[in-house]
Amino acid sequence: MQVYQYLFPPYTPYHATSEGMIKDDPLKIELALRERSNRVGILSTIIFIKLETRAGYEISGYLDYGDKLIVEDWKPIFVGRKKIIGT
């Protein structure tokens, strides 16, 4: 019974920001599937981002998805109003 309650808690201590998202981007879909397990601490997800500027320079970095879910509001990202950018 304890394992079941751990995997499927009777209450959610968080709000899933991926609810009601636009399902057009495969990255957003995969992040939405991993949101709950990252918030609970079952899974750790590291996101690698690589951007190319207009001048031709490449900027890259890593994001800890679980940490970013706590620190930032991901609702605008899942809805499509904001891009994923490392800080």
N, CA, C and O atoms as a Maestro MAE file, in Angstrom:
{
 s_m_m2io_version
 :::
 2.0.0
}

f_m_ct {
 s_m_title
 :::
 protein
 m_atom[348] {
  # First column is atom index #
  i_m_mmod_type
  r_m_x_coord
  r_m_y_coord
  r_m_z_coord
  i_m_residue_number
  s_m_chain_name
  s_m_pdb_residue_name
  s_m_pdb_atom_name
  i_m_atomic_number
  :::
  1 25 0.819 -1.199 0.000 1 A "MET " " N  " 7
  2 3 0.000 0.000 0.000 1 A "MET " " CA " 6
  3 2 0.857 1.255 0.000 1 A "MET " " C  " 6
  4 15 0.477 2.254 -0.611 1 A "MET " " O  " 8
  5 25 2.008 1.230 0.672 2 A "GLN " " N  " 7
  6 3 2.850 2.404 0.737 2 A "GLN " " CA " 6
  7 2 3.432 2.757 -0.622 2 A "GLN " " C  " 6
  8 15 3.525 3.937 -0.958 2 A "GLN " " O  " 8
  9 25 3.824 1.769 -1.408 3 A "VAL " " N  " 7
  10 3 4.370 2.030 -2.730 3 A "VAL " " CA " 6
  11 2 3.296 2.646 -3.623 3 A "VAL " " C  " 6
  12 15 3.570 3.582 -4.374 3 A "VAL " " O  " 8
  13 25 2.097 2.129 -3.544 4 A "TYR " " N  " 7
  14 3 0.992 2.676 -4.338 4 A "TYR " " CA " 6
  15 2 0.733 4.134 -3.982 4 A "TYR " " C  " 6
  16 15 0.519 4.959 -4.870 4 A "TYR " " O  " 8
  17 25 0.748 4.458 -2.698 5 A "GLN " " N  " 7
  18 3 0.523 5.840 -2.269 5 A "GLN " " CA " 6
  19 2 1.674 6.744 -2.680 5 A "GLN " " C  " 6
  20 15 1.463 7.931 -2.930 5 A "GLN " " O  " 8
  21 25 2.886 6.206 -2.754 6 A "TYR " " N  " 7
  22 3 4.029 6.994 -3.206 6 A "TYR " " CA " 6
  23 2 3.924 7.307 -4.694 6 A "TYR " " C  " 6
  24 15 4.205 8.428 -5.118 6 A "TYR " " O  " 8
  25 25 3.521 6.320 -5.481 7 A "LEU " " N  " 7
  26 3 3.393 6.521 -6.924 7 A "LEU " " CA " 6
  27 2 2.141 7.303 -7.296 7 A "LEU " " C  " 6
  28 15 2.155 8.080 -8.250 7 A "LEU " " O  " 8
  29 25 1.069 7.104 -6.558 8 A "PHE " " N  " 7
  30 3 -0.201 7.775 -6.830 8 A "PHE " " CA " 6
  31 2 -0.709 8.421 -5.536 8 A "PHE " " C  " 6
  32 15 -1.614 7.891 -4.893 8 A "PHE " " O  " 8
  33 25 -0.129 9.566 -5.153 9 A "PRO " " N  " 7
  34 3 -0.523 10.176 -3.882 9 A "PRO " " CA " 6
  35 2 -1.972 10.649 -3.906 9 A "PRO " " C  " 6
  36 15 -2.469 11.078 -4.947 9 A "PRO " " O  " 8
  37 25 -2.653 10.573 -2.756 10 A "PRO " " N  " 7
  38 3 -4.053 11.014 -2.701 10 A "PRO " " CA " 6
  39 2 -4.199 12.525 -2.849 10 A "PRO " " C  " 6
  40 15 -5.289 13.016 -3.140 10 A "PRO " " O  " 8
  41 25 -3.133 13.249 -2.655 11 A "TYR " " N  " 7
  42 3 -3.141 14.704 -2.857 11 A "TYR " " CA " 6
  43 2 -1.908 15.061 -3.678 11 A "TYR " " C  " 6
  44 15 -0.937 14.304 -3.697 11 A "TYR " " O  " 8
  45 25 -1.936 16.189 -4.348 12 A "THR " " N  " 7
  46 3 -0.773 16.630 -5.101 12 A "THR " " CA " 6
  47 2 -0.209 17.876 -4.439 12 A "THR " " C  " 6
  48 15 -0.896 18.894 -4.352 12 A "THR " " O  " 8
  49 25 1.029 17.810 -3.973 13 A "PRO " " N  " 7
  50 3 1.636 18.965 -3.329 13 A "PRO " " CA " 6
  51 2 2.128 20.010 -4.324 13 A "PRO " " C  " 6
  52 15 2.855 20.930 -3.951 13 A "PRO " " O  " 8
  53 25 1.743 19.875 -5.565 14 A "TYR " " N  " 7
  54 3 2.176 20.795 -6.612 14 A "TYR " " CA " 6
  55 2 1.048 20.946 -7.622 14 A "TYR " " C  " 6
  56 15 0.071 20.198 -7.591 14 A "TYR " " O  " 8
  57 25 1.188 21.904 -8.504 15 A "HIS " " N  " 7
  58 3 0.245 22.093 -9.596 15 A "HIS " " CA " 6
  59 2 0.968 21.757 -10.899 15 A "HIS " " C  " 6
  60 15 2.018 22.331 -11.186 15 A "HIS " " O  " 8
  61 25 0.434 20.859 -11.667 16 A "ALA " " N  " 7
  62 3 1.062 20.472 -12.936 16 A "ALA " " CA " 6
  63 2 0.899 21.608 -13.939 16 A "ALA " " C  " 6
  64 15 -0.215 21.928 -14.353 16 A "ALA " " O  " 8
  65 25 2.013 22.208 -14.323 17 A "THR " " N  " 7
  66 3 1.960 23.341 -15.245 17 A "THR " " CA " 6
  67 2 1.752 22.912 -16.682 17 A "THR " " C  " 6
  68 15 1.453 23.746 -17.536 17 A "THR " " O  " 8
  69 25 1.904 21.633 -16.967 18 A "SER " " N  " 7
  70 3 1.742 21.166 -18.340 18 A "SER " " CA " 6
  71 2 0.289 20.866 -18.703 18 A "SER " " C  " 6
  72 15 0.000 20.529 -19.851 18 A "SER " " O  " 8
  73 25 -0.628 20.985 -17.743 19 A "GLU " " N  " 7
  74 3 -2.036 20.739 -18.044 19 A "GLU " " CA " 6
  75 2 -2.567 21.810 -18.997 19 A "GLU " " C  " 6
  76 15 -2.349 23.001 -18.777 19 A "GLU " " O  " 8
  77 25 -3.251 21.394 -20.036 20 A "GLY " " N  " 7
  78 3 -3.828 22.316 -21.001 20 A "GLY " " CA " 6
  79 2 -2.831 22.863 -22.000 20 A "GLY " " C  " 6
  80 15 -3.073 23.908 -22.604 20 A "GLY " " O  " 8
  81 25 -1.723 22.183 -22.184 21 A "MET " " N  " 7
  82 3 -0.697 22.677 -23.089 21 A "MET " " CA " 6
  83 2 -1.045 22.386 -24.544 21 A "MET " " C  " 6
  84 15 -1.896 21.547 -24.840 21 A "MET " " O  " 8
  85 25 -0.378 23.086 -25.432 22 A "ILE " " N  " 7
  86 3 -0.525 22.863 -26.864 22 A "ILE " " CA " 6
  87 2 0.347 21.662 -27.227 22 A "ILE " " C  " 6
  88 15 1.545 21.657 -26.947 22 A "ILE " " O  " 8
  89 25 -0.241 20.664 -27.838 23 A "LYS " " N  " 7
  90 3 0.486 19.424 -28.125 23 A "LYS " " CA " 6
  91 2 1.012 19.400 -29.554 23 A "LYS " " C  " 6
  92 15 0.656 18.528 -30.347 23 A "LYS " " O  " 8
  93 25 1.872 20.378 -29.872 24 A "ASP " " N  " 7
  94 3 2.426 20.442 -31.212 24 A "ASP " " CA " 6
  95 2 3.931 20.237 -31.242 24 A "ASP " " C  " 6
  96 15 4.502 20.002 -32.306 24 A "ASP " " O  " 8
  97 25 4.572 20.323 -30.098 25 A "ASP " " N  " 7
  98 3 6.020 20.227 -30.021 25 A "ASP " " CA " 6
  99 2 6.420 18.944 -29.290 25 A "ASP " " C  " 6
  100 15 6.018 18.747 -28.144 25 A "ASP " " O  " 8
  101 25 7.201 18.072 -29.927 26 A "PRO " " N  " 7
  102 3 7.602 16.818 -29.276 26 A "PRO " " CA " 6
  103 2 8.393 17.041 -27.982 26 A "PRO " " C  " 6
  104 15 8.282 16.242 -27.052 26 A "PRO " " O  " 8
  105 25 9.189 18.114 -27.909 27 A "LEU " " N  " 7
  106 3 9.944 18.407 -26.688 27 A "LEU " " CA " 6
  107 2 9.009 18.731 -25.534 27 A "LEU " " C  " 6
  108 15 9.204 18.236 -24.424 27 A "LEU " " O  " 8
  109 25 8.003 19.550 -25.779 28 A "LYS " " N  " 7
  110 3 7.046 19.903 -24.725 28 A "LYS " " CA " 6
  111 2 6.246 18.686 -24.268 28 A "LYS " " C  " 6
  112 15 5.923 18.560 -23.086 28 A "LYS " " O  " 8
  113 25 5.934 17.814 -25.179 29 A "ILE " " N  " 7
  114 3 5.202 16.594 -24.829 29 A "ILE " " CA " 6
  115 2 6.055 15.710 -23.914 29 A "ILE " " C  " 6
  116 15 5.559 15.194 -22.913 29 A "ILE " " O  " 8
  117 25 7.321 15.538 -24.252 30 A "GLU " " N  " 7
  118 3 8.213 14.725 -23.427 30 A "GLU " " CA " 6
  119 2 8.452 15.364 -22.064 30 A "GLU " " C  " 6
  120 15 8.519 14.655 -21.060 30 A "GLU " " O  " 8
  121 25 8.583 16.678 -22.008 31 A "LEU " " N  " 7
  122 3 8.761 17.357 -20.726 31 A "LEU " " CA " 6
  123 2 7.501 17.253 -19.874 31 A "LEU " " C  " 6
  124 15 7.584 17.128 -18.652 31 A "LEU " " O  " 8
  125 25 6.343 17.303 -20.512 32 A "ALA " " N  " 7
  126 3 5.086 17.155 -19.774 32 A "ALA " " CA " 6
  127 2 4.969 15.749 -19.180 32 A "ALA " " C  " 6
  128 15 4.477 15.587 -18.064 32 A "ALA " " O  " 8
  129 25 5.417 14.742 -19.916 33 A "LEU " " N  " 7
  130 3 5.386 13.373 -19.404 33 A "LEU " " CA " 6
  131 2 6.323 13.200 -18.206 33 A "LEU " " C  " 6
  132 15 6.067 12.374 -17.330 33 A "LEU " " O  " 8
  133 25 7.399 13.971 -18.170 34 A "ARG " " N  " 7
  134 3 8.387 13.852 -17.098 34 A "ARG " " CA " 6
  135 2 8.147 14.824 -15.943 34 A "ARG " " C  " 6
  136 15 8.853 14.763 -14.937 34 A "ARG " " O  " 8
  137 25 7.170 15.712 -16.068 35 A "GLU " " N  " 7
  138 3 6.978 16.755 -15.052 35 A "GLU " " CA " 6
  139 2 6.692 16.181 -13.670 35 A "GLU " " C  " 6
  140 15 7.363 16.547 -12.705 35 A "GLU " " O  " 8
  141 25 5.732 15.309 -13.555 36 A "ARG " " N  " 7
  142 3 5.346 14.770 -12.247 36 A "ARG " " CA " 6
  143 2 6.502 14.039 -11.580 36 A "ARG " " C  " 6
  144 15 6.776 14.263 -10.401 36 A "ARG " " O  " 8
  145 25 7.181 13.170 -12.318 37 A "SER " " N  " 7
  146 3 8.262 12.395 -11.724 37 A "SER " " CA " 6
  147 2 9.451 13.277 -11.338 37 A "SER " " C  " 6
  148 15 10.176 12.944 -10.401 37 A "SER " " O  " 8
  149 25 9.665 14.387 -12.035 38 A "ASN " " N  " 7
  150 3 10.714 15.317 -11.641 38 A "ASN " " CA " 6
  151 2 10.316 16.105 -10.404 38 A "ASN " " C  " 6
  152 15 11.153 16.365 -9.540 38 A "ASN " " O  " 8
  153 25 9.055 16.486 -10.311 39 A "ARG " " N  " 7
  154 3 8.591 17.233 -9.134 39 A "ARG " " CA " 6
  155 2 8.623 16.372 -7.870 39 A "ARG " " C  " 6
  156 15 8.975 16.862 -6.797 39 A "ARG " " O  " 8
  157 25 8.260 15.099 -7.989 40 A "VAL " " N  " 7
  158 3 8.223 14.198 -6.843 40 A "VAL " " CA " 6
  159 2 9.634 13.743 -6.457 40 A "VAL " " C  " 6
  160 15 9.876 13.412 -5.296 40 A "VAL " " O  " 8
  161 25 10.558 13.722 -7.405 41 A "GLY " " N  " 7
  162 3 11.923 13.314 -7.118 41 A "GLY " " CA " 6
  163 2 12.251 11.902 -7.543 41 A "GLY " " C  " 6
  164 15 13.289 11.363 -7.162 41 A "GLY " " O  " 8
  165 25 11.377 11.296 -8.330 42 A "ILE " " N  " 7
  166 3 11.623 9.940 -8.817 42 A "ILE " " CA " 6
  167 2 12.632 9.966 -9.962 42 A "ILE " " C  " 6
  168 15 13.423 9.035 -10.113 42 A "ILE " " O  " 8
  169 25 12.609 11.019 -10.762 43 A "LEU " " N  " 7
  170 3 13.419 11.116 -11.968 43 A "LEU " " CA " 6
  171 2 14.153 12.446 -11.986 43 A "LEU " " C  " 6
  172 15 13.646 13.445 -11.477 43 A "LEU " " O  " 8
  173 25 15.335 12.461 -12.568 44 A "SER " " N  " 7
  174 3 16.080 13.700 -12.803 44 A "SER " " CA " 6
  175 2 16.278 13.843 -14.305 44 A "SER " " C  " 6
  176 15 16.703 12.904 -14.978 44 A "SER " " O  " 8
  177 25 15.970 15.017 -14.818 45 A "THR " " N  " 7
  178 3 16.099 15.263 -16.247 45 A "THR " " CA " 6
  179 2 17.014 16.460 -16.459 45 A "THR " " C  " 6
  180 15 16.814 17.521 -15.869 45 A "THR " " O  " 8
  181 25 18.011 16.279 -17.300 46 A "ILE " " N  " 7
  182 3 18.919 17.355 -17.676 46 A "ILE " " CA " 6
  183 2 18.631 17.687 -19.137 46 A "ILE " " C  " 6
  184 15 18.607 16.802 -19.992 46 A "ILE " " O  " 8
  185 25 18.413 18.974 -19.413 47 A "ILE " " N  " 7
  186 3 18.105 19.433 -20.775 47 A "ILE " " CA " 6
  187 2 19.341 20.139 -21.327 47 A "ILE " " C  " 6
  188 15 19.879 21.044 -20.689 47 A "ILE " " O  " 8
  189 25 19.783 19.730 -22.496 48 A "PHE " " N  " 7
  190 3 20.896 20.391 -23.181 48 A "PHE " " CA " 6
  191 2 20.316 21.317 -24.230 48 A "PHE " " C  " 6
  192 15 19.531 20.890 -25.077 48 A "PHE " " O  " 8
  193 25 20.700 22.589 -24.179 49 A "ILE " " N  " 7
  194 3 20.208 23.589 -25.129 49 A "ILE " " CA " 6
  195 2 21.382 24.133 -25.919 49 A "ILE " " C  " 6
  196 15 22.426 24.467 -25.359 49 A "ILE " " O  " 8
  197 25 21.197 24.217 -27.223 50 A "LYS " " N  " 7
  198 3 22.229 24.773 -28.105 50 A "LYS " " CA " 6
  199 2 21.555 25.759 -29.054 50 A "LYS " " C  " 6
  200 15 20.661 25.391 -29.817 50 A "LYS " " O  " 8
  201 25 21.991 27.006 -28.999 51 A "LEU " " N  " 7
  202 3 21.435 28.057 -29.846 51 A "LEU " " CA " 6
  203 2 22.532 28.650 -30.715 51 A "LEU " " C  " 6
  204 15 23.703 28.667 -30.334 51 A "LEU " " O  " 8
  205 25 22.143 29.131 -31.880 52 A "GLU " " N  " 7
  206 3 23.082 29.831 -32.745 52 A "GLU " " CA " 6
  207 2 22.592 31.261 -32.906 52 A "GLU " " C  " 6
  208 15 21.444 31.496 -33.283 52 A "GLU " " O  " 8
  209 25 23.476 32.221 -32.615 53 A "THR " " N  " 7
  210 3 23.100 33.630 -32.722 53 A "THR " " CA " 6
  211 2 23.118 34.069 -34.181 53 A "THR " " C  " 6
  212 15 23.581 33.341 -35.059 53 A "THR " " O  " 8
  213 25 22.616 35.248 -34.418 54 A "ARG " " N  " 7
  214 3 22.622 35.780 -35.790 54 A "ARG " " CA " 6
  215 2 24.032 36.022 -36.299 54 A "ARG " " C  " 6
  216 15 24.281 35.980 -37.504 54 A "ARG " " O  " 8
  217 25 24.953 36.274 -35.380 55 A "ALA " " N  " 7
  218 3 26.349 36.494 -35.757 55 A "ALA " " CA " 6
  219 2 27.083 35.187 -36.041 55 A "ALA " " C  " 6
  220 15 28.230 35.213 -36.487 55 A "ALA " " O  " 8
  221 25 26.448 34.056 -35.793 56 A "GLY " " N  " 7
  222 3 27.043 32.765 -36.085 56 A "GLY " " CA " 6
  223 2 27.679 32.080 -34.900 56 A "GLY " " C  " 6
  224 15 28.245 30.997 -35.049 56 A "GLY " " O  " 8
  225 25 27.601 32.679 -33.728 57 A "TYR " " N  " 7
  226 3 28.151 32.059 -32.525 57 A "TYR " " CA " 6
  227 2 27.180 31.035 -31.959 57 A "TYR " " C  " 6
  228 15 25.962 31.182 -32.058 57 A "TYR " " O  " 8
  229 25 27.741 30.009 -31.373 58 A "GLU " " N  " 7
  230 3 26.918 28.990 -30.724 58 A "GLU " " CA " 6
  231 2 26.964 29.186 -29.212 58 A "GLU " " C  " 6
  232 15 28.032 29.362 -28.626 58 A "GLU " " O  " 8
  233 25 25.787 29.151 -28.594 59 A "ILE " " N  " 7
  234 3 25.656 29.242 -27.152 59 A "ILE " " CA " 6
  235 2 24.994 27.955 -26.695 59 A "ILE " " C  " 6
  236 15 23.971 27.551 -27.247 59 A "ILE " " O  " 8
  237 25 25.572 27.310 -25.691 60 A "SER " " N  " 7
  238 3 24.995 26.066 -25.213 60 A "SER " " CA " 6
  239 2 25.014 26.037 -23.692 60 A "SER " " C  " 6
  240 15 25.771 26.762 -23.046 60 A "SER " " O  " 8
  241 25 24.179 25.196 -23.149 61 A "GLY " " N  " 7
  242 3 24.122 25.059 -21.696 61 A "GLY " " CA " 6
  243 2 23.206 23.910 -21.304 61 A "GLY " " C  " 6
  244 15 22.508 23.323 -22.130 61 A "GLY " " O  " 8
  245 25 23.237 23.617 -20.017 62 A "TYR " " N  " 7
  246 3 22.429 22.546 -19.453 62 A "TYR " " CA " 6
  247 2 21.442 23.123 -18.452 62 A "TYR " " C  " 6
  248 15 21.758 24.071 -17.733 62 A "TYR " " O  " 8
  249 25 20.242 22.548 -18.407 63 A "LEU " " N  " 7
  250 3 19.234 22.920 -17.426 63 A "LEU " " CA " 6
  251 2 18.847 21.694 -16.614 63 A "LEU " " C  " 6
  252 15 18.652 20.611 -17.165 63 A "LEU " " O  " 8
  253 25 18.739 21.866 -15.321 64 A "ASP " " N  " 7
  254 3 18.196 20.829 -14.452 64 A "ASP " " CA " 6
  255 2 16.686 21.061 -14.419 64 A "ASP " " C  " 6
  256 15 16.212 22.014 -13.801 64 A "ASP " " O  " 8
  257 25 15.944 20.194 -15.082 65 A "TYR " " N  " 7
  258 3 14.498 20.384 -15.245 65 A "TYR " " CA " 6
  259 2 13.768 20.404 -13.908 65 A "TYR " " C  " 6
  260 15 12.865 21.217 -13.712 65 A "TYR " " O  " 8
  261 25 14.142 19.529 -12.995 66 A "GLY " " N  " 7
  262 3 13.495 19.486 -11.681 66 A "GLY " " CA " 6
  263 2 13.695 20.781 -10.913 66 A "GLY " " C  " 6
  264 15 12.765 21.275 -10.276 66 A "GLY " " O  " 8
  265 25 14.902 21.334 -10.967 67 A "ASP " " N  " 7
  266 3 15.188 22.596 -10.280 67 A "ASP " " CA " 6
  267 2 14.443 23.746 -10.942 67 A "ASP " " C  " 6
  268 15 13.894 24.604 -10.251 67 A "ASP " " O  " 8
  269 25 14.416 23.776 -12.245 68 A "LYS " " N  " 7
  270 3 13.728 24.858 -12.966 68 A "LYS " " CA " 6
  271 2 12.216 24.820 -12.746 68 A "LYS " " C  " 6
  272 15 11.562 25.863 -12.768 68 A "LYS " " O  " 8
  273 25 11.656 23.627 -12.535 69 A "LEU " " N  " 7
  274 3 10.226 23.542 -12.236 69 A "LEU " " CA " 6
  275 2 9.895 24.216 -10.912 69 A "LEU " " C  " 6
  276 15 8.815 24.784 -10.751 69 A "LEU " " O  " 8
  277 25 10.823 24.153 -9.967 70 A "ILE " " N  " 7
  278 3 10.620 24.786 -8.662 70 A "ILE " " CA " 6
  279 2 10.844 26.291 -8.744 70 A "ILE " " C  " 6
  280 15 10.086 27.068 -8.163 70 A "ILE " " O  " 8
  281 25 11.882 26.701 -9.462 71 A "VAL " " N  " 7
  282 3 12.306 28.103 -9.482 71 A "VAL " " CA " 6
  283 2 11.456 28.962 -10.423 71 A "VAL " " C  " 6
  284 15 11.146 30.107 -10.095 71 A "VAL " " O  " 8
  285 25 11.080 28.431 -11.576 72 A "GLU " " N  " 7
  286 3 10.382 29.212 -12.595 72 A "GLU " " CA " 6
  287 2 8.972 28.690 -12.842 72 A "GLU " " C  " 6
  288 15 8.639 27.551 -12.514 72 A "GLU " " O  " 8
  289 25 8.156 29.558 -13.431 73 A "ASP " " N  " 7
  290 3 6.815 29.179 -13.864 73 A "ASP " " CA " 6
  291 2 6.908 28.681 -15.300 73 A "ASP " " C  " 6
  292 15 7.274 29.439 -16.199 73 A "ASP " " O  " 8
  293 25 6.581 27.414 -15.518 74 A "TRP " " N  " 7
  294 3 6.690 26.818 -16.847 74 A "TRP " " CA " 6
  295 2 5.390 26.885 -17.641 74 A "TRP " " C  " 6
  296 15 5.345 26.409 -18.776 74 A "TRP " " O  " 8
  297 25 4.349 27.455 -17.084 75 A "LYS " " N  " 7
  298 3 3.069 27.551 -17.801 75 A "LYS " " CA " 6
  299 2 3.214 28.293 -19.133 75 A "LYS " " C  " 6
  300 15 2.718 27.799 -20.146 75 A "LYS " " O  " 8
  301 25 3.884 29.477 -19.177 76 A "PRO " " N  " 7
  302 3 4.046 30.163 -20.469 76 A "PRO " " CA " 6
  303 2 4.847 29.353 -21.482 76 A "PRO " " C  " 6
  304 15 4.630 29.480 -22.687 76 A "PRO " " O  " 8
  305 25 5.760 28.532 -21.009 77 A "ILE " " N  " 7
  306 3 6.555 27.709 -21.920 77 A "ILE " " CA " 6
  307 2 5.690 26.608 -22.527 77 A "ILE " " C  " 6
  308 15 5.748 26.367 -23.733 77 A "ILE " " O  " 8
  309 25 4.885 25.938 -21.695 78 A "PHE " " N  " 7
  310 3 4.028 24.867 -22.201 78 A "PHE " " CA " 6
  311 2 2.913 25.394 -23.090 78 A "PHE " " C  " 6
  312 15 2.489 24.704 -24.017 78 A "PHE " " O  " 8
  313 25 2.437 26.593 -22.830 79 A "VAL " " N  " 7
  314 3 1.372 27.166 -23.655 79 A "VAL " " CA " 6
  315 2 1.921 27.710 -24.972 79 A "VAL " " C  " 6
  316 15 1.196 27.781 -25.965 79 A "VAL " " O  " 8
  317 25 3.212 28.097 -24.985 80 A "GLY " " N  " 7
  318 3 3.830 28.565 -26.223 80 A "GLY " " CA " 6
  319 2 4.104 30.054 -26.247 80 A "GLY " " C  " 6
  320 15 4.443 30.594 -27.300 80 A "GLY " " O  " 8
  321 25 3.968 30.735 -25.119 81 A "ARG " " N  " 7
  322 3 4.214 32.184 -25.077 81 A "ARG " " CA " 6
  323 2 5.667 32.523 -24.777 81 A "ARG " " C  " 6
  324 15 6.077 33.673 -24.934 81 A "ARG " " O  " 8
  325 25 6.455 31.533 -24.344 82 A "LYS " " N  " 7
  326 3 7.839 31.778 -23.938 82 A "LYS " " CA " 6
  327 2 8.704 30.610 -24.396 82 A "LYS " " C  " 6
  328 15 8.237 29.473 -24.457 82 A "LYS " " O  " 8
  329 25 9.966 30.891 -24.717 83 A "LYS " " N  " 7
  330 3 10.904 29.855 -25.124 83 A "LYS " " CA " 6
  331 2 11.710 29.387 -23.915 83 A "LYS " " C  " 6
  332 15 11.840 30.105 -22.923 83 A "LYS " " O  " 8
  333 25 12.247 28.180 -24.014 84 A "ILE " " N  " 7
  334 3 13.112 27.648 -22.970 84 A "ILE " " CA " 6
  335 2 14.479 28.286 -23.138 84 A "ILE " " C  " 6
  336 15 15.149 28.092 -24.152 84 A "ILE " " O  " 8
  337 25 14.888 29.053 -22.128 85 A "ILE " " N  " 7
  338 3 16.185 29.720 -22.156 85 A "ILE " " CA " 6
  339 2 16.838 29.509 -20.797 85 A "ILE " " C  " 6
  340 15 16.206 29.712 -19.760 85 A "ILE " " O  " 8
  341 25 18.081 29.108 -20.804 86 A "GLY " " N  " 7
  342 3 18.818 28.907 -19.559 86 A "GLY " " CA " 6
  343 2 19.187 30.226 -18.916 86 A "GLY " " C  " 6
  344 15 19.405 31.222 -19.606 86 A "GLY " " O  " 8
  345 25 19.257 30.234 -17.605 87 A "THR " " N  " 7
  346 3 19.651 31.452 -16.886 87 A "THR " " CA " 6
  347 2 20.926 31.242 -16.142 87 A "THR " " C  " 6
  348 15 21.412 32.159 -15.479 87 A "THR " " O  " 8
  :::
 }
 m_bond[347] {
  # First column is bond index #
  i_m_from
  i_m_to
  i_m_order
  :::
  1 1 2 1
  2 2 3 1
  3 3 4 2
  4 3 5 1
  5 5 6 1
  6 6 7 1
  7 7 8 2
  8 7 9 1
  9 9 10 1
  10 10 11 1
  11 11 12 2
  12 11 13 1
  13 13 14 1
  14 14 15 1
  15 15 16 2
  16 15 17 1
  17 17 18 1
  18 18 19 1
  19 19 20 2
  20 19 21 1
  21 21 22 1
  22 22 23 1
  23 23 24 2
  24 23 25 1
  25 25 26 1
  26 26 27 1
  27 27 28 2
  28 27 29 1
  29 29 30 1
  30 30 31 1
  31 31 32 2
  32 31 33 1
  33 33 34 1
  34 34 35 1
  35 35 36 2
  36 35 37 1
  37 37 38 1
  38 38 39 1
  39 39 40 2
  40 39 41 1
  41 41 42 1
  42 42 43 1
  43 43 44 2
  44 43 45 1
  45 45 46 1
  46 46 47 1
  47 47 48 2
  48 47 49 1
  49 49 50 1
  50 50 51 1
  51 51 52 2
  52 51 53 1
  53 53 54 1
  54 54 55 1
  55 55 56 2
  56 55 57 1
  57 57 58 1
  58 58 59 1
  59 59 60 2
  60 59 61 1
  61 61 62 1
  62 62 63 1
  63 63 64 2
  64 63 65 1
  65 65 66 1
  66 66 67 1
  67 67 68 2
  68 67 69 1
  69 69 70 1
  70 70 71 1
  71 71 72 2
  72 71 73 1
  73 73 74 1
  74 74 75 1
  75 75 76 2
  76 75 77 1
  77 77 78 1
  78 78 79 1
  79 79 80 2
  80 79 81 1
  81 81 82 1
  82 82 83 1
  83 83 84 2
  84 83 85 1
  85 85 86 1
  86 86 87 1
  87 87 88 2
  88 87 89 1
  89 89 90 1
  90 90 91 1
  91 91 92 2
  92 91 93 1
  93 93 94 1
  94 94 95 1
  95 95 96 2
  96 95 97 1
  97 97 98 1
  98 98 99 1
  99 99 100 2
  100 99 101 1
  101 101 102 1
  102 102 103 1
  103 103 104 2
  104 103 105 1
  105 105 106 1
  106 106 107 1
  107 107 108 2
  108 107 109 1
  109 109 110 1
  110 110 111 1
  111 111 112 2
  112 111 113 1
  113 113 114 1
  114 114 115 1
  115 115 116 2
  116 115 117 1
  117 117 118 1
  118 118 119 1
  119 119 120 2
  120 119 121 1
  121 121 122 1
  122 122 123 1
  123 123 124 2
  124 123 125 1
  125 125 126 1
  126 126 127 1
  127 127 128 2
  128 127 129 1
  129 129 130 1
  130 130 131 1
  131 131 132 2
  132 131 133 1
  133 133 134 1
  134 134 135 1
  135 135 136 2
  136 135 137 1
  137 137 138 1
  138 138 139 1
  139 139 140 2
  140 139 141 1
  141 141 142 1
  142 142 143 1
  143 143 144 2
  144 143 145 1
  145 145 146 1
  146 146 147 1
  147 147 148 2
  148 147 149 1
  149 149 150 1
  150 150 151 1
  151 151 152 2
  152 151 153 1
  153 153 154 1
  154 154 155 1
  155 155 156 2
  156 155 157 1
  157 157 158 1
  158 158 159 1
  159 159 160 2
  160 159 161 1
  161 161 162 1
  162 162 163 1
  163 163 164 2
  164 163 165 1
  165 165 166 1
  166 166 167 1
  167 167 168 2
  168 167 169 1
  169 169 170 1
  170 170 171 1
  171 171 172 2
  172 171 173 1
  173 173 174 1
  174 174 175 1
  175 175 176 2
  176 175 177 1
  177 177 178 1
  178 178 179 1
  179 179 180 2
  180 179 181 1
  181 181 182 1
  182 182 183 1
  183 183 184 2
  184 183 185 1
  185 185 186 1
  186 186 187 1
  187 187 188 2
  188 187 189 1
  189 189 190 1
  190 190 191 1
  191 191 192 2
  192 191 193 1
  193 193 194 1
  194 194 195 1
  195 195 196 2
  196 195 197 1
  197 197 198 1
  198 198 199 1
  199 199 200 2
  200 199 201 1
  201 201 202 1
  202 202 203 1
  203 203 204 2
  204 203 205 1
  205 205 206 1
  206 206 207 1
  207 207 208 2
  208 207 209 1
  209 209 210 1
  210 210 211 1
  211 211 212 2
  212 211 213 1
  213 213 214 1
  214 214 215 1
  215 215 216 2
  216 215 217 1
  217 217 218 1
  218 218 219 1
  219 219 220 2
  220 219 221 1
  221 221 222 1
  222 222 223 1
  223 223 224 2
  224 223 225 1
  225 225 226 1
  226 226 227 1
  227 227 228 2
  228 227 229 1
  229 229 230 1
  230 230 231 1
  231 231 232 2
  232 231 233 1
  233 233 234 1
  234 234 235 1
  235 235 236 2
  236 235 237 1
  237 237 238 1
  238 238 239 1
  239 239 240 2
  240 239 241 1
  241 241 242 1
  242 242 243 1
  243 243 244 2
  244 243 245 1
  245 245 246 1
  246 246 247 1
  247 247 248 2
  248 247 249 1
  249 249 250 1
  250 250 251 1
  251 251 252 2
  252 251 253 1
  253 253 254 1
  254 254 255 1
  255 255 256 2
  256 255 257 1
  257 257 258 1
  258 258 259 1
  259 259 260 2
  260 259 261 1
  261 261 262 1
  262 262 263 1
  263 263 264 2
  264 263 265 1
  265 265 266 1
  266 266 267 1
  267 267 268 2
  268 267 269 1
  269 269 270 1
  270 270 271 1
  271 271 272 2
  272 271 273 1
  273 273 274 1
  274 274 275 1
  275 275 276 2
  276 275 277 1
  277 277 278 1
  278 278 279 1
  279 279 280 2
  280 279 281 1
  281 281 282 1
  282 282 283 1
  283 283 284 2
  284 283 285 1
  285 285 286 1
  286 286 287 1
  287 287 288 2
  288 287 289 1
  289 289 290 1
  290 290 291 1
  291 291 292 2
  292 291 293 1
  293 293 294 1
  294 294 295 1
  295 295 296 2
  296 295 297 1
  297 297 298 1
  298 298 299 1
  299 299 300 2
  300 299 301 1
  301 301 302 1
  302 302 303 1
  303 303 304 2
  304 303 305 1
  305 305 306 1
  306 306 307 1
  307 307 308 2
  308 307 309 1
  309 309 310 1
  310 310 311 1
  311 311 312 2
  312 311 313 1
  313 313 314 1
  314 314 315 1
  315 315 316 2
  316 315 317 1
  317 317 318 1
  318 318 319 1
  319 319 320 2
  320 319 321 1
  321 321 322 1
  322 322 323 1
  323 323 324 2
  324 323 325 1
  325 325 326 1
  326 326 327 1
  327 327 328 2
  328 327 329 1
  329 329 330 1
  330 330 331 1
  331 331 332 2
  332 331 333 1
  333 333 334 1
  334 334 335 1
  335 335 336 2
  336 335 337 1
  337 337 338 1
  338 338 339 1
  339 339 340 2
  340 339 341 1
  341 341 342 1
  342 342 343 1
  343 343 344 2
  344 343 345 1
  345 345 346 1
  346 346 347 1
  347 347 348 2
  :::
 }
}
